Amino acid sequence: MPLIEKTRIMDADTLSRTLRRMAHEIVERNGGTDGLWLVGIRRRGVPLAQRLAGFIAEFEGVRLPIGTLDITLYRDDLTLKADHPQVQKTEIPGDLTGKRIVLVDDVLYTGRTSRAALDALMDLGRPAIIQLAVLVDRGHRELPIRADYVGKNVPTSKREVIEVRLREIDGQDEVMIMENGGENGGEEAGER
């Protein structure tokens, strides 16, 4: 059943201001940029990590290392999603050991994507700390996961889906609440 647009909760300007605020929070909480890396979860977490790094470079004069993380093979619902999963490349800019990692994603929902990302990161090294930054936290956690940096908390029903659209992937910047008319609501689409 198709998703129906319900409400726009962020336009391009709001999204940019939100990311700028989050970038300041990341630097402040970490006491600067030394040993700090951003790692975006594929798909939309990657351009969000790149934008956060751009804002940090603007006001700190330092370009943080950025990694990309594919969690496909770490998902606990892999057999439910597809017979032949599309695995993409994970690119980490060096040894994670001892680094402060900020894992970046677009939507936090059940927590399962974040858990898979933590497993994937731990297979690559032993960071000093891993923090989570999400553009939208929509609630409905199934695992004990919480974000350290949240752009916007958006309470949703399970029938609703948060759709993040980014110009790098979708050609425009906005965050929408979509209504799913199906029985299972946002169970499959709310956390990408």
C-alpha positions as CSV (number, residue, x, y, z in Angstrom):
1,M,0.0,0.0,0.0
2,P,1.5,3.4,-0.9
3,L,2.5,5.9,1.7
4,I,0.5,9.1,1.8
5,E,2.2,12.5,2.8
6,K,0.8,13.7,6.1
7,T,3.0,16.5,7.5
8,R,6.3,18.1,6.6
9,I,8.3,18.4,9.9
10,M,11.5,19.8,8.4
11,D,12.2,21.9,5.3
12,A,15.7,22.5,3.8
13,D,16.4,25.5,6.1
14,T,15.2,23.7,9.2
15,L,17.2,20.6,8.4
16,S,20.4,22.7,7.8
17,R,19.9,24.6,11.1
18,T,19.3,21.3,13.0
19,L,22.5,19.7,11.6
20,R,24.5,22.9,12.4
21,R,23.2,22.7,16.1
22,M,24.1,19.0,16.3
23,A,27.6,19.7,14.9
24,H,28.1,22.2,17.8
25,E,26.8,19.7,20.3
26,I,29.2,17.0,19.1
27,V,32.2,19.2,19.4
28,E,31.2,20.6,22.8
29,R,30.4,17.2,24.3
30,N,33.7,15.8,23.0
31,G,35.8,18.7,24.2
32,G,37.0,19.4,20.6
33,T,37.8,17.3,17.6
34,D,41.0,15.4,18.6
35,G,40.5,11.7,17.8
36,L,36.9,12.3,16.7
37,W,35.5,10.5,13.6
38,L,32.1,10.5,12.0
39,V,30.7,7.2,10.6
40,G,27.6,7.3,8.5
41,I,25.3,4.3,8.3
42,R,24.5,3.6,4.6
43,R,22.3,5.1,3.1
44,R,21.2,8.5,4.4
45,G,23.5,8.5,7.4
46,V,26.5,9.0,5.0
47,P,25.4,12.4,3.6
48,L,24.3,13.5,7.0
49,A,27.8,12.6,8.4
50,Q,29.4,14.6,5.5
51,R,27.2,17.6,6.3
52,L,28.0,17.5,10.0
53,A,31.7,17.3,9.1
54,G,31.3,20.3,6.8
55,F,29.7,22.4,9.6
56,I,32.4,21.3,12.1
57,A,35.1,22.3,9.5
58,E,33.4,25.8,9.2
59,F,33.6,26.6,12.9
60,E,36.6,24.5,14.1
61,G,38.8,24.7,11.0
62,V,39.3,20.9,11.2
63,R,38.0,18.3,8.7
64,L,37.0,15.2,10.6
65,P,37.6,11.8,9.1
66,I,34.4,10.3,7.7
67,G,33.6,6.6,7.3
68,T,30.7,4.8,5.7
69,L,29.3,1.6,7.3
70,D,27.2,-1.0,5.5
71,I,25.3,-3.1,8.1
72,T,23.4,-5.4,5.7
73,L,25.0,-8.6,6.9
74,Y,24.6,-7.6,10.6
75,R,20.8,-7.1,10.4
76,D,18.7,-9.5,12.5
77,D,16.0,-9.4,9.9
78,L,18.3,-10.2,6.9
79,T,16.3,-13.3,5.9
80,L,13.1,-11.4,6.1
81,K,14.2,-8.6,3.8
82,A,15.6,-10.4,0.7
83,D,16.9,-13.7,-0.6
84,H,20.0,-11.9,-2.1
85,P,20.9,-8.9,0.0
86,Q,22.7,-6.0,-1.7
87,V,25.9,-5.6,0.2
88,Q,27.7,-2.2,-0.3
89,K,31.1,-1.1,0.7
90,T,32.2,-0.2,4.2
91,E,34.9,2.4,4.1
92,I,36.6,3.4,7.4
93,P,39.5,5.9,7.1
94,G,41.9,3.9,9.4
95,D,42.2,2.0,12.6
96,L,39.2,2.7,14.9
97,T,41.0,1.6,18.0
98,G,41.1,4.4,20.6
99,K,39.0,6.8,18.5
100,R,35.8,8.6,19.5
101,I,33.2,7.5,16.9
102,V,30.0,9.3,16.3
103,L,27.7,7.0,14.4
104,V,25.3,8.9,12.2
105,D,21.9,7.8,11.0
106,D,18.7,9.5,9.7
107,V,15.9,7.9,11.8
108,L,16.0,6.0,15.1
109,Y,13.0,3.7,15.5
110,T,13.3,0.2,17.0
111,G,17.0,0.4,17.6
112,R,17.8,-2.6,15.5
113,T,19.7,-0.7,12.9
114,S,21.9,1.0,15.5
115,R,22.5,-2.4,17.2
116,A,23.7,-3.8,13.9
117,A,25.9,-0.8,13.3
118,L,27.5,-1.3,16.7
119,D,28.2,-5.0,15.9
120,A,29.8,-4.0,12.6
121,L,32.0,-1.3,14.2
122,M,33.2,-3.6,16.9
123,D,34.3,-6.1,14.2
124,L,36.5,-3.3,12.8
125,G,38.3,-2.3,15.9
126,R,37.9,-1.1,19.5
127,P,36.9,2.5,19.7
128,A,37.3,4.4,22.9
129,I,33.7,5.5,22.7
130,I,30.8,5.2,20.3
131,Q,28.1,7.9,20.3
132,L,24.9,8.0,18.2
133,A,23.6,11.0,16.3
134,V,20.3,10.8,14.6
135,L,18.3,13.4,12.7
136,V,14.9,12.1,13.9
137,D,14.1,9.9,16.9
138,R,10.5,8.6,16.4
139,G,10.3,6.4,19.5
140,H,9.0,2.8,19.6
141,R,12.3,1.2,20.8
142,E,12.5,-2.6,20.8
143,L,16.1,-2.5,22.1
144,P,17.8,-0.4,24.9
145,I,19.3,2.1,22.5
146,R,19.3,5.8,22.8
147,A,20.8,8.6,20.8
148,D,23.4,11.0,22.2
149,Y,22.5,13.7,19.7
150,V,19.0,14.1,18.3
151,G,17.9,16.6,15.7
152,K,14.2,16.3,16.5
153,N,12.1,14.0,18.6
154,V,8.9,13.1,16.7
155,P,6.4,10.9,18.6
156,T,4.7,8.8,16.0
157,S,2.2,6.0,15.7
158,K,3.2,2.7,14.3
159,R,1.1,3.5,11.2
160,E,3.3,6.5,10.5
161,V,6.6,6.5,8.7
162,I,9.3,9.2,8.9
163,E,10.7,9.8,5.5
164,V,14.0,11.7,5.3
165,R,14.7,13.1,1.9
166,L,18.2,14.4,1.2
167,R,19.4,16.3,-1.9
168,E,22.4,13.9,-2.4
169,I,20.0,10.9,-2.8
170,D,16.5,12.3,-3.3
171,G,17.1,15.7,-5.0
172,Q,15.6,17.7,-2.1
173,D,15.9,18.3,1.6
174,E,12.9,17.6,3.8
175,V,11.6,15.3,6.5
176,M,8.0,14.1,6.1
177,I,5.6,12.1,8.3
178,M,3.9,9.7,5.9
179,E,0.8,7.6,6.7
180,N,0.9,3.9,5.9
181,G,-2.6,2.5,5.3
182,G,-1.4,-1.1,5.7
183,E,-1.8,-3.4,8.7
184,N,1.8,-3.2,9.9
185,G,2.1,0.5,9.7
186,G,5.7,1.7,9.8
187,E,7.3,-1.5,10.9
188,E,9.4,-1.9,7.7
189,A,10.0,1.6,6.5
190,G,10.4,3.7,9.7
191,E,14.1,3.0,10.2
192,R,16.2,2.7,7.2
